[in-house]
Amino acid sequence: MPNDKALDDGDTLDRFMAEWGAQRPDLDFAYLATIGRILRVSAHLRESMDAWLAPFGLTWEMFDLLASLQRSGGKTGLRPTDLYEACMLSSGAMTNRVDRAEKLDYAVRQPDPDDGRATRIALTRRGRALTEKAMTEHATRAGAISHRLTAKEQAQLAGLLRKLLLSFEEKPAAAPRKPAATGRRAALA
């Protein structure tokens, strides 16, 4: 358990680990040093992003949709499936968000040029102009936060976070096939 000096110099998670360690010494709370901090930093970032996007009339959720369309959609837009995967949303949540973007004239549903039965979602001229302005502010503000770390620290953290993220996003490898049984083993199988 950290000493009082470590708690004085530490962050919220240092205190949480010490408190949980005292309450439940049978459990290992070392995960809070990483996972807990990722969650806390994420919450602080989301709050900050909402604040700097508010003057544009945007929340992080709407900005995420518009930025995904600008980044990957091109002139023809994205299929709904590609869009909700980019934004990590359920199809129902994506439908609600696209409906709102359409009402605000930020995005439009249009026929898929490759498949007449399908639709694509694309930015409108208004949505593209708004996204351009908001992205400039977002990149400036997010960059200022990341520059609290040196370039070397940023690269190290990016590598570690990539490794953790890939552990969630990589598709599991197919189980190796068992060799076909032959002879007597085949008869027993």
Z-matrix of the N, CA and C atoms (Angstrom, degrees):
N
C 1 1.461
C 2 1.526 1 108.46
N 3 1.355 2 117.89 1 137.12
C 4 1.458 3 119.83 2 -178.67
C 5 1.519 4 111.45 3 -63.63
N 6 1.337 5 115.22 4 149.68
C 7 1.458 6 118.64 5 177.00
C 8 1.526 7 109.88 6 -79.70
N 9 1.352 8 116.96 7 173.09
C 10 1.460 9 120.90 8 -176.77
C 11 1.520 10 112.23 9 -60.59
N 12 1.337 11 118.16 10 -35.29
C 13 1.467 12 121.70 11 179.28
C 14 1.532 13 109.56 12 -63.33
N 15 1.343 14 116.87 13 -42.75
C 16 1.460 15 120.59 14 179.44
C 17 1.528 16 110.50 15 -62.70
N 18 1.333 17 116.15 16 -38.02
C 19 1.466 18 119.26 17 178.54
C 20 1.522 19 110.94 18 -68.14
N 21 1.338 20 117.12 19 -37.00
C 22 1.468 21 119.94 20 178.42
C 23 1.524 22 111.33 21 -64.53
N 24 1.336 23 117.55 22 -36.61
C 25 1.459 24 122.02 23 -178.21
C 26 1.529 25 112.37 24 -90.02
N 27 1.311 26 117.25 25 -8.52
C 28 1.458 27 121.36 26 -173.15
C 29 1.516 28 113.60 27 -88.62
N 30 1.301 29 114.11 28 -175.93
C 31 1.460 30 121.43 29 178.14
C 32 1.529 31 109.21 30 -106.20
N 33 1.294 32 115.79 31 -173.16
C 34 1.466 33 121.69 32 -178.09
C 35 1.520 34 111.85 33 -57.97
N 36 1.322 35 116.22 34 -38.65
C 37 1.461 36 119.04 35 -177.28
C 38 1.521 37 112.47 36 -69.75
N 39 1.312 38 118.00 37 -31.12
C 40 1.473 39 119.47 38 174.10
C 41 1.523 40 109.61 39 -60.23
N 42 1.330 41 116.15 40 -42.84
C 43 1.463 42 120.60 41 178.77
C 44 1.527 43 110.63 42 -65.53
N 45 1.337 44 116.78 43 -43.82
C 46 1.469 45 120.07 44 179.69
C 47 1.532 46 111.06 45 -59.67
N 48 1.346 47 116.20 46 -43.71
C 49 1.471 48 119.49 47 -179.66
C 50 1.524 49 110.82 48 -62.89
N 51 1.333 50 116.92 49 -41.48
C 52 1.467 51 120.41 50 179.08
C 53 1.529 52 110.21 51 -65.20
N 54 1.321 53 117.05 52 -44.47
C 55 1.468 54 120.28 53 -179.12
C 56 1.526 55 111.26 54 -65.02
N 57 1.337 56 117.26 55 -46.09
C 58 1.455 57 119.60 56 179.12
C 59 1.527 58 111.04 57 -65.42
N 60 1.328 59 116.51 58 -37.83
C 61 1.463 60 119.94 59 177.85
C 62 1.512 61 111.51 60 -59.90
N 63 1.325 62 116.53 61 -37.85
C 64 1.471 63 120.43 62 177.88
C 65 1.530 64 110.90 63 -71.46
N 66 1.329 65 117.28 64 -37.87
C 67 1.462 66 121.41 65 -178.50
C 68 1.519 67 112.71 66 -75.44
N 69 1.317 68 115.83 67 -39.48
C 70 1.469 69 120.65 68 -175.64
C 71 1.522 70 110.69 69 -134.08
N 72 1.333 71 117.56 70 71.83
C 73 1.466 72 120.03 71 -179.01
C 74 1.527 73 113.23 72 -63.60
N 75 1.319 74 117.34 73 -12.94
C 76 1.459 75 121.54 74 179.34
C 77 1.532 76 113.11 75 -78.55
N 78 1.335 77 117.00 76 -11.68
C 79 1.466 78 120.95 77 -178.34
C 80 1.525 79 111.16 78 -111.44
N 81 1.316 80 115.34 79 153.13
C 82 1.462 81 121.91 80 178.36
C 83 1.527 82 108.54 81 -97.53
N 84 1.315 83 116.83 82 114.18
C 85 1.463 84 121.59 83 -179.15
C 86 1.526 85 112.83 84 -102.48
N 87 1.319 86 116.91 85 18.93
C 88 1.463 87 120.75 86 179.32
C 89 1.527 88 111.52 87 -60.62
N 90 1.332 89 117.84 88 -26.77
C 91 1.470 90 120.71 89 179.72
C 92 1.525 91 112.05 90 -59.12
N 93 1.342 92 116.81 91 -26.33
C 94 1.463 93 119.51 92 179.75
C 95 1.528 94 111.92 93 -63.11
N 96 1.328 95 116.93 94 -26.74
C 97 1.464 96 120.81 95 179.70
C 98 1.525 97 110.74 96 -61.30
N 99 1.338 98 117.42 97 -31.20
C 100 1.467 99 120.53 98 179.05
C 101 1.517 100 111.26 99 -109.71
N 102 1.310 101 117.08 100 -62.85
C 103 1.466 102 121.06 101 -175.37
C 104 1.530 103 110.63 102 -60.79
N 105 1.305 104 117.10 103 -44.99
C 106 1.464 105 120.62 104 178.95
C 107 1.520 106 111.58 105 -60.14
N 108 1.321 107 116.53 106 -43.18
C 109 1.470 108 119.71 107 179.34
C 110 1.517 109 111.65 108 -67.84
N 111 1.319 110 117.84 109 -37.63
C 112 1.467 111 120.06 110 176.79
C 113 1.526 112 109.53 111 -60.21
N 114 1.316 113 116.73 112 -45.19
C 115 1.468 114 120.63 113 179.66
C 116 1.532 115 111.68 114 -63.48
N 117 1.336 116 117.05 115 -43.36
C 118 1.480 117 120.28 116 -179.71
C 119 1.524 118 111.03 117 -66.61
N 120 1.335 119 116.95 118 -44.99
C 121 1.467 120 120.24 119 178.31
C 122 1.522 121 109.36 120 -61.29
N 123 1.326 122 117.80 121 -42.01
C 124 1.458 123 121.57 122 178.78
C 125 1.525 124 111.56 123 -59.40
N 126 1.322 125 116.51 124 -44.20
C 127 1.475 126 120.15 125 179.14
C 128 1.527 127 110.74 126 -63.66
N 129 1.332 128 117.37 127 -42.73
C 130 1.466 129 120.37 128 178.20
C 131 1.530 130 111.17 129 -64.82
N 132 1.326 131 116.54 130 -41.31
C 133 1.461 132 119.99 131 178.77
C 134 1.521 133 111.49 132 -63.73
N 135 1.321 134 116.91 133 -43.57
C 136 1.474 135 120.23 134 -179.66
C 137 1.527 136 110.31 135 -61.37
N 138 1.328 137 116.70 136 -42.73
C 139 1.468 138 121.11 137 178.49
C 140 1.536 139 110.52 138 -62.81
N 141 1.325 140 116.52 139 -44.37
C 142 1.468 141 120.63 140 179.25
C 143 1.526 142 111.11 141 -64.12
N 144 1.330 143 116.25 142 -43.42
C 145 1.462 144 119.98 143 -179.25
C 146 1.520 145 111.46 144 -62.93
N 147 1.321 146 116.58 145 -43.25
C 148 1.467 147 119.03 146 177.23
C 149 1.526 148 110.40 147 -59.13
N 150 1.325 149 116.95 148 -38.60
C 151 1.473 150 120.39 149 -179.48
C 152 1.523 151 111.50 150 -66.52
N 153 1.343 152 118.76 151 -44.29
C 154 1.461 153 118.26 152 -177.95
C 155 1.519 154 113.23 153 -80.58
N 156 1.346 155 117.89 154 -15.44
C 157 1.466 156 120.30 155 175.36
C 158 1.529 157 112.42 156 -89.64
N 159 1.323 158 117.20 157 -18.27
C 160 1.469 159 121.75 158 -177.58
C 161 1.537 160 113.17 159 -55.59
N 162 1.329 161 120.09 160 -41.92
C 163 1.478 162 118.45 161 178.53
C 164 1.528 163 113.93 162 -60.19
N 165 1.325 164 117.33 163 -18.56
C 166 1.468 165 121.57 164 177.15
C 167 1.528 166 111.31 165 -91.71
N 168 1.332 167 116.33 166 0.41
C 169 1.458 168 120.90 167 -176.93
C 170 1.521 169 112.57 168 75.09
N 171 1.336 170 116.51 169 23.05
C 172 1.455 171 121.50 170 -176.24
C 173 1.524 172 111.79 171 -117.48
N 174 1.310 173 114.89 172 149.52
C 175 1.462 174 122.08 173 166.41
C 176 1.525 175 106.00 174 -103.38
N 177 1.334 176 116.70 175 169.31
C 178 1.455 177 119.85 176 177.05
C 179 1.530 178 110.13 177 -57.03
N 180 1.334 179 117.54 178 -41.78
C 181 1.458 180 121.17 179 -176.25
C 182 1.528 181 111.79 180 -60.66
N 183 1.324 182 117.38 181 -46.29
C 184 1.468 183 119.82 182 179.83
C 185 1.522 184 110.16 183 -69.76
N 186 1.330 185 117.14 184 -39.98
C 187 1.466 186 120.04 185 177.92
C 188 1.528 187 110.31 186 -60.98
N 189 1.320 188 117.83 187 -41.08
C 190 1.459 189 121.96 188 179.00
C 191 1.526 190 110.70 189 -58.56
N 192 1.315 191 117.02 190 -43.47
C 193 1.461 192 121.85 191 177.55
C 194 1.526 193 110.66 192 -62.35
N 195 1.319 194 116.88 193 -51.70
C 196 1.467 195 121.44 194 -177.47
C 197 1.530 196 110.98 195 -63.95
N 198 1.319 197 116.90 196 -42.94
C 199 1.467 198 120.40 197 179.98
C 200 1.523 199 110.80 198 -65.39
N 201 1.328 200 117.75 199 -37.81
C 202 1.470 201 120.72 200 177.33
C 203 1.521 202 110.39 201 -63.55
N 204 1.320 203 117.02 202 -41.49
C 205 1.460 204 120.51 203 177.61
C 206 1.525 205 111.30 204 -65.00
N 207 1.323 206 116.86 205 -40.90
C 208 1.462 207 119.72 206 179.86
C 209 1.521 208 110.96 207 -68.33
N 210 1.321 209 116.89 208 -43.03
C 211 1.463 210 122.04 209 -176.39
C 212 1.524 211 111.75 210 -67.50
N 213 1.326 212 117.68 211 -43.53
C 214 1.457 213 120.83 212 -170.07
C 215 1.522 214 115.32 213 -118.10
N 216 1.308 215 117.79 214 -12.28
C 217 1.456 216 119.89 215 -170.13
C 218 1.508 217 116.96 216 -83.89
N 219 1.314 218 117.53 217 -26.35
C 220 1.464 219 118.88 218 -175.90
C 221 1.525 220 110.90 219 58.13
N 222 1.309 221 116.72 220 -157.98
C 223 1.471 222 120.57 221 -178.78
C 224 1.524 223 112.84 222 -76.35
N 225 1.346 224 116.58 223 -27.08
C 226 1.458 225 119.12 224 -177.88
C 227 1.520 226 113.21 225 -89.65
N 228 1.317 227 118.46 226 -9.16
C 229 1.456 228 121.61 227 178.21
C 230 1.509 229 113.52 228 81.99
N 231 1.307 230 114.87 229 -166.27
C 232 1.460 231 122.47 230 -178.53
C 233 1.520 232 110.61 231 -120.28
N 234 1.311 233 115.13 232 150.36
C 235 1.469 234 119.26 233 171.05
C 236 1.523 235 107.36 234 -69.11
N 237 1.318 236 117.58 235 149.29
C 238 1.470 237 119.48 236 179.84
C 239 1.528 238 113.76 237 -53.36
N 240 1.333 239 117.44 238 -40.23
C 241 1.461 240 120.52 239 179.72
C 242 1.525 241 111.28 240 -61.48
N 243 1.331 242 116.66 241 -44.73
C 244 1.468 243 120.04 242 179.23
C 245 1.524 244 110.73 243 -64.43
N 246 1.313 245 116.58 244 -36.68
C 247 1.456 246 120.94 245 -178.97
C 248 1.521 247 111.50 246 -69.73
N 249 1.323 248 117.64 247 -44.90
C 250 1.468 249 116.57 248 -179.01
C 251 1.516 250 111.96 249 -71.73
N 252 1.327 251 118.44 250 -26.37
C 253 1.464 252 119.79 251 172.95
C 254 1.529 253 110.76 252 -69.68
N 255 1.338 254 116.80 253 -39.27
C 256 1.471 255 120.57 254 178.61
C 257 1.526 256 111.18 255 -63.90
N 258 1.322 257 116.60 256 -35.51
C 259 1.465 258 121.49 257 -177.96
C 260 1.530 259 112.62 258 -95.22
N 261 1.330 260 117.72 259 -0.76
C 262 1.465 261 123.15 260 -179.31
C 263 1.526 262 111.64 261 54.71
N 264 1.331 263 115.76 262 52.62
C 265 1.456 264 121.59 263 179.95
C 266 1.518 265 110.80 264 -123.90
N 267 1.321 266 115.74 265 161.48
C 268 1.457 267 120.36 266 170.55
C 269 1.524 268 107.81 267 -74.85
N 270 1.315 269 116.84 268 162.19
C 271 1.465 270 119.16 269 -179.83
C 272 1.530 271 110.93 270 -63.88
N 273 1.334 272 117.77 271 -35.43
C 274 1.467 273 120.69 272 178.82
C 275 1.520 274 111.95 273 -65.30
N 276 1.329 275 116.42 274 -43.99
C 277 1.468 276 119.92 275 178.52
C 278 1.521 277 110.37 276 -65.46
N 279 1.329 278 117.13 277 -37.54
C 280 1.461 279 120.21 278 178.86
C 281 1.525 280 110.50 279 -65.81
N 282 1.318 281 117.10 280 -41.45
C 283 1.463 282 120.67 281 178.82
C 284 1.522 283 110.23 282 -58.50
N 285 1.320 284 116.92 283 -45.23
C 286 1.467 285 120.77 284 179.11
C 287 1.527 286 111.17 285 -61.88
N 288 1.320 287 116.91 286 -42.45
C 289 1.455 288 120.85 287 -178.72
C 290 1.529 289 111.04 288 -67.78
N 291 1.329 290 117.25 289 -41.10
C 292 1.472 291 120.83 290 178.51
C 293 1.526 292 109.55 291 -66.71
N 294 1.328 293 117.43 292 -40.48
C 295 1.472 294 120.22 293 176.92
C 296 1.522 295 110.15 294 -56.69
N 297 1.317 296 116.49 295 -45.05
C 298 1.476 297 120.65 296 179.98
C 299 1.532 298 110.87 297 -65.14
N 300 1.325 299 117.00 298 -42.31
C 301 1.469 300 120.82 299 178.72
C 302 1.533 301 110.63 300 -62.76
N 303 1.318 302 116.89 301 -36.79
C 304 1.469 303 119.96 302 177.41
C 305 1.532 304 111.14 303 -66.84
N 306 1.321 305 116.67 304 -43.30
C 307 1.470 306 120.32 305 179.66
C 308 1.526 307 111.55 306 -61.77
N 309 1.332 308 116.03 307 -32.37
C 310 1.468 309 120.91 308 179.27
C 311 1.536 310 112.18 309 -86.80
N 312 1.325 311 117.10 310 0.87
C 313 1.465 312 123.75 311 -178.58
C 314 1.532 313 111.92 312 61.60
N 315 1.330 314 116.00 313 37.83
C 316 1.464 315 121.43 314 175.43
C 317 1.530 316 110.43 315 -97.26
N 318 1.334 317 116.28 316 -28.33
C 319 1.459 318 121.23 317 -176.36
C 320 1.522 319 109.19 318 -144.28
N 321 1.323 320 114.40 319 162.10
C 322 1.463 321 120.34 320 179.94
C 323 1.523 322 109.12 321 -142.19
N 324 1.326 323 115.04 322 142.77
C 325 1.466 324 120.24 323 172.13
C 326 1.529 325 106.52 324 -87.17
N 327 1.324 326 115.70 325 136.62
C 328 1.460 327 119.82 326 179.50
C 329 1.520 328 109.00 327 -143.44
N 330 1.344 329 117.17 328 159.57
C 331 1.468 330 119.30 329 179.91
C 332 1.526 331 111.35 330 -61.64
N 333 1.324 332 115.51 331 144.52
C 334 1.461 333 121.49 332 176.31
C 335 1.526 334 107.57 333 -76.91
N 336 1.339 335 118.09 334 121.78
C 337 1.463 336 119.30 335 -178.44
C 338 1.532 337 113.36 336 -65.39
N 339 1.337 338 117.09 337 -19.85
C 340 1.469 339 121.02 338 -179.52
C 341 1.523 340 113.21 339 -93.11
N 342 1.328 341 117.12 340 -16.07
C 343 1.461 342 121.63 341 -176.58
C 344 1.517 343 108.49 342 -151.01
N 345 1.317 344 116.36 343 102.92
C 346 1.465 345 121.72 344 -176.14
C 347 1.514 346 114.49 345 -58.97
N 348 1.336 347 117.98 346 -18.64
C 349 1.468 348 120.43 347 -179.96
C 350 1.519 349 112.49 348 -85.43
N 351 1.321 350 116.61 349 -14.56
C 352 1.468 351 121.18 350 -173.92
C 353 1.526 352 110.93 351 -105.59
N 354 1.325 353 114.63 352 167.66
C 355 1.466 354 120.52 353 176.73
C 356 1.524 355 109.30 354 -123.47
N 357 1.298 356 113.66 355 163.52
C 358 1.459 357 122.48 356 173.48
C 359 1.516 358 107.30 357 -130.14
N 360 1.325 359 115.26 358 155.20
C 361 1.461 360 121.29 359 176.61
C 362 1.517 361 106.66 360 -112.81
N 363 1.334 362 115.56 361 128.37
C 364 1.465 363 120.66 362 -178.39
C 365 1.518 364 109.25 363 -131.61
N 366 1.318 365 115.73 364 156.19
C 367 1.459 366 121.00 365 175.03
C 368 1.527 367 109.82 366 -71.28
N 369 1.309 368 115.25 367 143.97
C 370 1.460 369 120.39 368 169.32
C 371 1.528 370 107.48 369 -83.62
N 372 1.294 371 116.33 370 172.31
C 373 1.468 372 119.62 371 176.35
C 374 1.532 373 109.83 372 -58.61
N 375 1.330 374 116.29 373 -43.03
C 376 1.471 375 121.09 374 178.58
C 377 1.533 376 110.92 375 -62.24
N 378 1.330 377 116.49 376 -43.76
C 379 1.462 378 121.22 377 179.65
C 380 1.522 379 111.83 378 -64.34
N 381 1.329 380 116.94 379 -40.12
C 382 1.471 381 120.55 380 179.31
C 383 1.527 382 110.21 381 -65.49
N 384 1.340 383 117.72 382 -43.96
C 385 1.473 384 120.97 383 -179.57
C 386 1.532 385 110.50 384 -63.46
N 387 1.327 386 116.71 385 -43.22
C 388 1.462 387 120.64 386 178.96
C 389 1.524 388 110.93 387 -64.04
N 390 1.325 389 116.59 388 -43.49
C 391 1.456 390 120.75 389 -179.27
C 392 1.523 391 111.04 390 -63.40
N 393 1.334 392 117.30 391 -39.33
C 394 1.471 393 120.95 392 177.65
C 395 1.528 394 110.84 393 -58.70
N 396 1.331 395 116.38 394 -47.76
C 397 1.474 396 120.47 395 -179.11
C 398 1.532 397 110.96 396 -65.62
N 399 1.329 398 115.77 397 -46.91
C 400 1.466 399 119.94 398 -177.86
C 401 1.525 400 111.01 399 -65.13
N 402 1.342 401 117.30 400 -36.69
C 403 1.466 402 120.31 401 -179.83
C 404 1.529 403 111.07 402 -66.08
N 405 1.313 404 117.21 403 -35.87
C 406 1.461 405 120.25 404 177.34
C 407 1.528 406 110.04 405 -60.97
N 408 1.312 407 116.55 406 -47.23
C 409 1.474 408 120.93 407 178.40
C 410 1.522 409 110.80 408 -64.76
N 411 1.313 410 115.90 409 -44.49
C 412 1.468 411 121.12 410 -178.58
C 413 1.530 412 111.06 411 -60.54
N 414 1.324 413 117.18 412 -47.90
C 415 1.472 414 120.67 413 -178.74
C 416 1.528 415 110.88 414 -63.35
N 417 1.329 416 116.79 415 -38.65
C 418 1.468 417 120.94 416 179.04
C 419 1.522 418 110.45 417 -64.72
N 420 1.316 419 116.54 418 -49.50
C 421 1.470 420 120.51 419 -176.78
C 422 1.529 421 112.00 420 -69.47
N 423 1.329 422 117.24 421 -44.08
C 424 1.468 423 120.05 422 179.76
C 425 1.533 424 109.90 423 -65.76
N 426 1.319 425 116.75 424 -37.83
C 427 1.458 426 120.54 425 177.09
C 428 1.517 427 111.91 426 -61.50
N 429 1.332 428 116.53 427 -40.41
C 430 1.472 429 120.23 428 178.69
C 431 1.531 430 110.84 429 -62.48
N 432 1.328 431 116.80 430 -35.91
C 433 1.472 432 119.94 431 178.08
C 434 1.518 433 110.16 432 -69.42
N 435 1.320 434 117.13 433 -46.51
C 436 1.468 435 119.12 434 -177.49
C 437 1.520 436 111.83 435 -66.59
N 438 1.332 437 117.66 436 -26.62
C 439 1.458 438 120.20 437 -179.91
C 440 1.530 439 113.39 438 -76.31
N 441 1.332 440 116.87 439 4.25
C 442 1.466 441 119.96 440 170.11
C 443 1.523 442 109.56 441 -70.57
N 444 1.336 443 115.54 442 -16.09
C 445 1.456 444 122.11 443 175.23
C 446 1.523 445 108.16 444 -105.93
N 447 1.321 446 115.91 445 150.80
C 448 1.465 447 119.05 446 175.65
C 449 1.529 448 108.43 447 -69.16
N 450 1.323 449 116.27 448 166.91
C 451 1.468 450 120.63 449 178.13
C 452 1.527 451 110.23 450 -58.87
N 453 1.328 452 116.66 451 -40.45
C 454 1.462 453 120.59 452 179.22
C 455 1.531 454 110.69 453 -65.22
N 456 1.327 455 117.26 454 -42.95
C 457 1.469 456 121.06 455 178.57
C 458 1.525 457 110.62 456 -64.07
N 459 1.332 458 116.77 457 -40.76
C 460 1.462 459 120.09 458 178.15
C 461 1.523 460 111.11 459 -61.29
N 462 1.322 461 117.14 460 -43.71
C 463 1.465 462 121.11 461 179.79
C 464 1.524 463 110.86 462 -64.40
N 465 1.335 464 116.42 463 -41.91
C 466 1.466 465 120.88 464 179.78
C 467 1.529 466 109.99 465 -64.69
N 468 1.309 467 117.06 466 -47.68
C 469 1.468 468 120.75 467 179.90
C 470 1.525 469 110.61 468 -63.15
N 471 1.329 470 117.11 469 -42.78
C 472 1.465 471 120.62 470 179.19
C 473 1.519 472 110.95 471 -59.33
N 474 1.323 473 116.77 472 -42.10
C 475 1.461 474 120.34 473 179.03
C 476 1.515 475 112.66 474 -64.08
N 477 1.310 476 116.34 475 -42.74
C 478 1.466 477 120.29 476 179.76
C 479 1.534 478 111.34 477 -68.15
N 480 1.320 479 116.62 478 -42.45
C 481 1.468 480 119.79 479 178.55
C 482 1.528 481 110.80 480 -66.45
N 483 1.340 482 117.52 481 -36.70
C 484 1.471 483 121.08 482 176.41
C 485 1.531 484 109.58 483 -59.51
N 486 1.323 485 116.09 484 -45.39
C 487 1.465 486 120.67 485 179.89
C 488 1.528 487 110.62 486 -59.77
N 489 1.315 488 116.96 487 -44.52
C 490 1.460 489 120.98 488 179.63
C 491 1.527 490 110.71 489 -66.44
N 492 1.330 491 117.24 490 -43.87
C 493 1.465 492 121.05 491 -179.61
C 494 1.523 493 111.21 492 -63.68
N 495 1.325 494 116.83 493 -42.06
C 496 1.464 495 119.81 494 179.14
C 497 1.523 496 111.46 495 -62.00
N 498 1.326 497 117.53 496 -29.69
C 499 1.465 498 119.58 497 178.67
C 500 1.529 499 111.05 498 -64.35
N 501 1.325 500 117.30 499 -22.37
C 502 1.462 501 121.66 500 175.89
C 503 1.522 502 111.90 501 -93.34
N 504 1.318 503 117.41 502 -35.97
C 505 1.455 504 120.99 503 -170.08
C 506 1.513 505 115.18 504 -94.80
N 507 1.328 506 119.01 505 -17.55
C 508 1.453 507 120.01 506 177.97
C 509 1.517 508 109.23 507 -71.40
N 510 1.320 509 114.35 508 140.55
C 511 1.456 510 118.54 509 176.31
C 512 1.521 511 107.91 510 -76.40
N 513 1.331 512 116.61 511 137.84
C 514 1.468 513 118.20 512 -179.89
C 515 1.529 514 110.17 513 -63.05
N 516 1.311 515 114.54 514 142.82
C 517 1.460 516 119.89 515 177.73
C 518 1.522 517 109.10 516 -67.71
N 519 1.311 518 115.16 517 146.15
C 520 1.463 519 119.29 518 177.93
C 521 1.525 520 108.67 519 -64.41
N 522 1.306 521 115.06 520 143.06
C 523 1.471 522 119.66 521 178.30
C 524 1.518 523 108.50 522 -63.77
N 525 1.338 524 117.08 523 138.05
C 526 1.464 525 118.73 524 179.63
C 527 1.519 526 109.82 525 -62.75
N 528 1.306 527 115.04 526 142.05
C 529 1.467 528 119.50 527 178.16
C 530 1.519 529 109.26 528 -74.80
N 531 1.304 530 113.94 529 141.69
C 532 1.459 531 119.13 530 175.47
C 533 1.524 532 106.93 531 -78.41
N 534 1.324 533 116.55 532 140.75
C 535 1.463 534 117.86 533 177.76
C 536 1.519 535 110.16 534 -64.02
N 537 1.313 536 115.64 535 146.66
C 538 1.462 537 120.34 536 179.30
C 539 1.519 538 108.93 537 -63.22
N 540 1.322 539 115.13 538 136.60
C 541 1.462 540 120.24 539 178.27
C 542 1.521 541 109.10 540 -72.87
N 543 1.298 542 116.16 541 142.61
C 544 1.461 543 120.39 542 179.75
C 545 1.517 544 109.49 543 -126.75
N 546 1.302 545 115.95 544 161.48
C 547 1.466 546 121.55 545 173.93
C 548 1.506 547 112.73 546 58.61
N 549 1.317 548 115.23 547 -136.06
C 550 1.461 549 122.10 548 -175.47
C 551 1.536 550 111.02 549 -62.96
N 552 1.352 551 117.50 550 -37.09
C 553 1.471 552 119.98 551 178.92
C 554 1.523 553 109.77 552 -62.08
N 555 1.329 554 118.14 553 -35.35
C 556 1.462 555 120.86 554 179.11
C 557 1.517 556 110.06 555 -66.60
N 558 1.280 557 117.71 556 -38.99
C 559 1.457 558 121.83 557 -179.79
C 560 1.511 559 111.81 558 -66.60
N 561 1.350 560 117.01 559 -31.83
C 562 1.449 561 120.92 560 -179.73
C 563 1.521 562 112.16 561 -81.77
N 564 1.315 563 116.51 562 -18.79
C 565 1.457 564 120.37 563 -175.33
C 566 1.484 565 113.75 564 -72.07
